[in-house]
């Protein structure tokens, strides 16, 4: 019996790396159990944000790192290389650092991995770097024996400066929740590919670097954005739960306002997976001051990656940490997944 089927016996399970509550609990219990108290000039690991930020004079140096283990490594709309670049650029952007200085890249390859596939991944990384306006400046390569690794793993890290850090814990009652586009596309596109569903209209991942879109919003609506997060593992539900819990607010969502592609809905029904729990790799969730919400949505819709941006909810003082979904037929609590229902999704 594999570890993923074992529970409660002191072993690490797949859910512990899946972006939901189980992963956050593991990080707190193991990696942050003896973490130093946060300093006034540093946002460190205890914040459990998309990266760390260090005060340097009148600026902040934002640093982030992530590892990518997606299976399959090639999927409709992208591959593990594009994912690795976009994911790290997006983590920087979610903290307000939209002009990345540089990235690092470490690649661990299984013996027997096809050279042409590695070249294809590398070219994809170059193209994503050009789109984001950044370069990989240093890295590392390792090869492991056949069967010791499932194909390829990529780790990327990034650094950038920003004048003002935006965290995922700045929501206030009255703030509007804005998403920058359709939800669930990446996770369900990968699962459709993994299960070879053979859709008449292929569903493509949304994977893309978001820094130019976020820059437009931050420059055009000064002070309007109170919090940001990219809804990757665990999807929109997990991102909103984390933001609400940290901010001490409740969130009321309008289900009809949440943008969803018909292809995504079709795959979600086939697989029995709620698209609100599925990963996204080219979308952001923003907390926006109420008076600026229309302006922010207009700015997003003026960018190619934000054309389907929408206001989907409101922050409230009642029931902190609870997400209530208005379905049009009634209201229900949107529970946070304990782990991403789609393993190896990023």
Residue, then its C-alpha position, 0 to 999 in steps of 0.5 A: x500500500x502506497x503512502x498516499x493511502x496511509x493516514x495517521x501513522x506518522x508518514x508524509x502523504x501526498x496531501x501534505x504537499x498539495x496546497x491545502x490545510x494539511x500542507x499549511x499544518x505540516x509547515x507550521x508544525x515542522x518547518x516553522x516550529x522554531x522560527x524566529x519572531x518576525x522583524x519589523x523590516x522583514x516578512x519571513x517564513x512565518x507569514x507563509x506568504x508567496x515569498x519573503x521580503x527584506x527591507x533595504x533602504x527605501x525598498x523591499x527585496x522580495x525573494x521566492x522559490x518553488x519546485x515543480x513536479x507536474x505529471x505529465x510534464x507536457x500538457x495543453x497550453x504549456x509544460x513544466x518549463x513554462x510553469x516553472x518560470x511563470x510560477x516564480x514570476x507570479x509569486x513575486x508579482x503577488x507581493x507587488x514585485x512586478x519587475x523581476x531582477x533575475x531567476x535561478x533554475x535547478x533541474x533534476x533529470x531521470x536517467x533516460x529522459x529524452x534529450x529532445x524533451x529537455x531541449x523543448x522544455x528549455x526553449x519553453x523556459x526561454x520564451x516565458x522569460x522573454x514574456x516576463x522580461x527576466x532571465x535565468x542567471x544561474x542554476x544547477x543540473x543533477x541526474x538520478x538513476x533510472x527509476x529513482x525519479x519520475x522524469x524531471x523536477x525543476x526548482x526556480x527562485x526569483x528576486x525583485x525590488x518593490x517600493x511597497x509590499x502587498x501581502x495576502x493578509x490585508x483584506x478589510x470588511x467591505x473590500x471586494x474580491x476580484x479574480x483576473x479570469x476564468x477559474x480551474x483551467x490549469x488543474x482540469x486541463x492537466x487532468x483531462x490530459x492525464x486521463x486522455x479524455x479526448x475532448x472535442x474542444x481541448x481545454x488548455x492550461x492558463x499558465x502565464x507570467x502575470x507581472x505585466x498585468x499586475x503592474x498595470x493595476x498597481x500603477x493605475x490604481x494606487x493603494x486600491x489593492x489590499x491583498x493578492x494571491x495566486x490560486x494555485x494548489x487548492x484553487x480559488x477555495x484554498x486561496x480565499x480561505x488562507x486570505x480570509x483566515x489571515x485577515x480576520x474577515x469572512x467572504x461572501x461569494x456570488x457563484x454566478x459572477x465567478x468566470x468559468x469556461x464551458x470546457x472546464x465545467x465539462x471536465x469538472x463534471x466528468x471527473x467529479x471535481x469542483x473547479x473552485x478547488x482546481x489549480x490555476x497558474x495564470x490567474x490572481x485573486x485580489x482584494x480591492x477597496x470597494x470604491x476602486x473595484x470598477x477601476x481595477x476590473x477595467x484596468x484588468x480587462x484592458x490587458x490580454x491576460x485579464x479580459x474576463x476579470x470580475x468582481x466575485x465577492x465581498x469581505x465582511x466582518x462576520x464569521x472570520x475565515x468562513x467563505x459563504x457561496x451564494x448559489x442563486x438557490x441558497x447559501x452554503x459554506x465553501x469548505x477548504x480542501x485539506x489537500x489539492x484533489x489533483x496530485x502532481x498538478x504543478 
